[in-house]
Amino acid sequence: MAFTEDTLPSLEAWKCFVRRLEERYGLREVPRASWLGAQRPDFLSHALQQRVAYLLPAAVCDDLSQKEARFCSISDQSSTEAKVAVPGAIIAAYVGRNLQGPSGGVHGGAIASLLDASIGMATNPRSDPDGYVTAQLVVNYRQIVPLGSYVLALAYVHDREPARRKCYGMSRLVDAGALAQSTDTCALQLQRPLEAARRDTARERVYADATALFVRQRHRPETHGERSLQTAAVNRVESVSGFLGAQARPWRASL
Ligand SMILES: CCCCCCCCCCCCCC(=O)SCCNC(=O)CCNC(=O)[C@H](O)C(C)(C)COP(=O)(O)OP(=O)(O)OC[C@H]1O[C@@H](n2cnc3c(N)ncnc32)[C@H](O)[C@@H]1OP(=O)(O)O
């Protein structure tokens, strides 16, 4: 059953949820500053009322291009063979009522954003801001996501064509309500979450899934110094908030 609540969960409840994810699955939360850089406001976090965390596997593999990436635990991180992060990523989020689309359900654009961002993170584990961009995103909406749900976007990269600058990824948005509740019986089959991302598990509630093609840009778009980069990012925040609808406003007051 999805964990539902009309209002934003407390910061303590959210932190507890993220801590449980980290502990149980050996993940680590990616500091926003390191992901987006100090000059890049985190618009997705804003749109999601700041109840969003980017979790990467605390794992490494020696060859990013290998299709069957090896997933290992935090303790393997010091391995001398280890060179790059595995091509997988998880975004954990709480989707509140400011993201309403259909009655009682989350707007499809917000769902697409989560799926897109998770594949983007998996595609670009070194967080190069001028790296890959989404060329194509195909989303299947399987079930309405109830407003007030904890969700996980589980993403992985399944193919790369470096010479052609192309990278293919998939992501699945699943219900994570069971993790948010203090219960030992977790409905999610996420013993190894990134492996779980590769195949559906019968007991998991899948809200949506997506496939995407990311392409490495041939030329970096021109930027005119930090100021204009900041302006562009702020415009992006505004446009996404606008896109997410007028209901996005009340939460600002509650921050
Ligand atoms: C968002 C969340 C933020 C917060 C969380 C932090 C997470 C961070 C993650 C952030 C993630 C956020 C991500 C975002 O939000 S990115 C923002 C949304 N995306 C864009 O704005 C992209 C705009 N488009 C472009 O820049 C160009 O069109 C690109 C770069 C994509 C290609 O133009 P370019 O002229 O340079 O390339 P090319 O023509 O040589 O083509 C190269 C190859 O690609 C193939 N191809 C190209 N297009 C398509 C297509 N549509 N379908 C199928 N195939 C396509 C093409 O056939 C060729 O293949 P081949 O012939 O070699 O086989």
The ligand as an SDF file (V2000), in Angstrom:
LIG
                    3D

 63 65  0  0  0  0  0  0  0  0999 V2000
   16.6190   17.1920  -14.7960 C   0  0  0  0  0  0  0  0  0  0  0  0
   17.0240   16.9560  -13.4120 C   0  0  0  0  0  0  0  0  0  0  0  0
   17.9600   17.8090  -12.7590 C   0  0  0  0  0  0  0  0  0  0  0  0
   18.3640   17.4810  -11.3420 C   0  0  0  0  0  0  0  0  0  0  0  0
   18.9780   16.1600  -11.1730 C   0  0  0  0  0  0  0  0  0  0  0  0
   20.4170   16.0800  -11.5750 C   0  0  0  0  0  0  0  0  0  0  0  0
   20.6200   14.9600  -12.4810 C   0  0  0  0  0  0  0  0  0  0  0  0
   21.4530   15.3280  -13.6550 C   0  0  0  0  0  0  0  0  0  0  0  0
   20.9970   14.6210  -14.8840 C   0  0  0  0  0  0  0  0  0  0  0  0
   20.4200   15.5990  -15.8560 C   0  0  0  0  0  0  0  0  0  0  0  0
   19.6740   14.9540  -16.9770 C   0  0  0  0  0  0  0  0  0  0  0  0
   18.8210   15.9720  -17.6680 C   0  0  0  0  0  0  0  0  0  0  0  0
   18.8710   15.8480  -19.1280 C   0  0  0  0  0  0  0  0  0  0  0  0
   18.1230   16.9840  -19.7710 C   0  0  0  0  0  0  0  0  0  0  0  0
   17.1330   17.4350  -19.3000 O   0  0  0  0  0  0  0  0  0  0  0  0
   18.7980   17.5470  -21.1980 S   0  0  0  0  0  0  0  0  0  0  0  0
   17.6300   18.7730  -21.7650 C   0  0  0  0  0  0  0  0  0  0  0  0
   16.7270   18.2560  -22.8400 C   0  0  0  0  0  0  0  0  0  0  0  0
   17.4680   17.8930  -24.0090 N   0  0  0  0  0  0  0  0  0  0  0  0
   17.9190   18.8110  -24.8590 C   0  0  0  0  0  0  0  0  0  0  0  0
   17.7670   19.9970  -24.6960 O   0  0  0  0  0  0  0  0  0  0  0  0
   18.6710   18.2580  -26.0520 C   0  0  0  0  0  0  0  0  0  0  0  0
   18.5660   19.1860  -27.2310 C   0  0  0  0  0  0  0  0  0  0  0  0
   19.0740   18.5170  -28.4110 N   0  0  0  0  0  0  0  0  0  0  0  0
   20.3810   18.5430  -28.7520 C   0  0  0  0  0  0  0  0  0  0  0  0
   21.2010   19.1620  -28.0690 O   0  0  0  0  0  0  0  0  0  0  0  0
   20.7850   17.7730  -29.9720 C   0  0  0  0  0  0  0  0  0  0  0  0
   19.6810   17.5090  -30.7770 O   0  0  0  0  0  0  0  0  0  0  0  0
   21.5170   16.4330  -29.6340 C   0  0  0  0  0  0  0  0  0  0  0  0
   22.7950   16.7100  -28.8440 C   0  0  0  0  0  0  0  0  0  0  0  0
   20.5870   15.4700  -28.8400 C   0  0  0  0  0  0  0  0  0  0  0  0
   21.8900   15.7210  -30.9310 C   0  0  0  0  0  0  0  0  0  0  0  0
   22.3800   16.6420  -31.8690 O   0  0  0  0  0  0  0  0  0  0  0  0
   23.7660   16.4880  -32.6570 P   0  0  0  0  0  0  0  0  0  0  0  0
   23.6430   17.2300  -33.9110 O   0  0  0  0  0  0  0  0  0  0  0  0
   24.9020   16.8440  -31.7980 O   0  0  0  0  0  0  0  0  0  0  0  0
   23.8540   14.9430  -32.8720 O   0  0  0  0  0  0  0  0  0  0  0  0
   23.7780   14.1700  -34.2470 P   0  0  0  0  0  0  0  0  0  0  0  0
   22.7150   14.6560  -35.1440 O   0  0  0  0  0  0  0  0  0  0  0  0
   25.1760   14.0520  -34.7570 O   0  0  0  0  0  0  0  0  0  0  0  0
   23.2970   12.7260  -33.7000 O   0  0  0  0  0  0  0  0  0  0  0  0
   24.1690   11.8790  -33.0090 C   0  0  0  0  0  0  0  0  0  0  0  0
   23.4960   10.5210  -32.9890 C   0  0  0  0  0  0  0  0  0  0  0  0
   22.3190   10.5780  -32.1530 O   0  0  0  0  0  0  0  0  0  0  0  0
   21.1580   10.2530  -32.9130 C   0  0  0  0  0  0  0  0  0  0  0  0
   20.0370   11.1050  -32.4520 N   0  0  0  0  0  0  0  0  0  0  0  0
   20.0930   12.4000  -32.1390 C   0  0  0  0  0  0  0  0  0  0  0  0
   18.8800   12.8340  -31.7380 N   0  0  0  0  0  0  0  0  0  0  0  0
   18.0620   11.7570  -31.7780 C   0  0  0  0  0  0  0  0  0  0  0  0
   16.7100   11.5630  -31.4720 C   0  0  0  0  0  0  0  0  0  0  0  0
   15.9330   12.5430  -31.0060 N   0  0  0  0  0  0  0  0  0  0  0  0
   16.2010   10.3480  -31.6330 N   0  0  0  0  0  0  0  0  0  0  0  0
   16.9530    9.3140  -32.0740 C   0  0  0  0  0  0  0  0  0  0  0  0
   18.2530    9.4390  -32.3750 N   0  0  0  0  0  0  0  0  0  0  0  0
   18.7980   10.6530  -32.2410 C   0  0  0  0  0  0  0  0  0  0  0  0
   21.5140   10.5320  -34.3580 C   0  0  0  0  0  0  0  0  0  0  0  0
   20.7280    9.7570  -35.2360 O   0  0  0  0  0  0  0  0  0  0  0  0
   22.9660   10.0950  -34.3740 C   0  0  0  0  0  0  0  0  0  0  0  0
   23.0220    8.6740  -34.3830 O   0  0  0  0  0  0  0  0  0  0  0  0
   24.0520    7.9170  -35.3810 P   0  0  0  0  0  0  0  0  0  0  0  0
   23.6610    8.3240  -36.7520 O   0  0  0  0  0  0  0  0  0  0  0  0
   25.4120    8.3610  -34.9880 O   0  0  0  0  0  0  0  0  0  0  0  0
   23.8270    6.4660  -35.0930 O   0  0  0  0  0  0  0  0  0  0  0  0
  1  2  1  0
  2  3  1  0
  3  4  1  0
  4  5  1  0
  5  6  1  0
  6  7  1  0
  7  8  1  0
  8  9  1  0
  9 10  1  0
 10 11  1  0
 11 12  1  0
 12 13  1  0
 13 14  1  0
 14 15  2  0
 14 16  1  0
 16 17  1  0
 17 18  1  0
 18 19  1  0
 19 20  1  0
 20 21  2  0
 20 22  1  0
 22 23  1  0
 23 24  1  0
 24 25  1  0
 25 26  2  0
 25 27  1  0
 27 28  1  0
 27 29  1  0
 29 30  1  0
 29 31  1  0
 29 32  1  0
 32 33  1  0
 33 34  1  0
 34 35  2  0
 34 36  1  0
 34 37  1  0
 37 38  1  0
 38 39  2  0
 38 40  1  0
 38 41  1  0
 41 42  1  0
 42 43  1  0
 43 44  1  0
 43 58  1  0
 44 45  1  0
 45 46  1  0
 45 56  1  0
 46 47  1  0
 46 55  1  0
 47 48  2  0
 48 49  1  0
 49 50  1  0
 49 55  2  0
 50 51  1  0
 50 52  2  0
 52 53  1  0
 53 54  2  0
 54 55  1  0
 56 57  1  0
 56 58  1  0
 58 59  1  0
 59 60  1  0
 60 61  2  0
 60 62  1  0
 60 63  1  0
M  END
$$$$
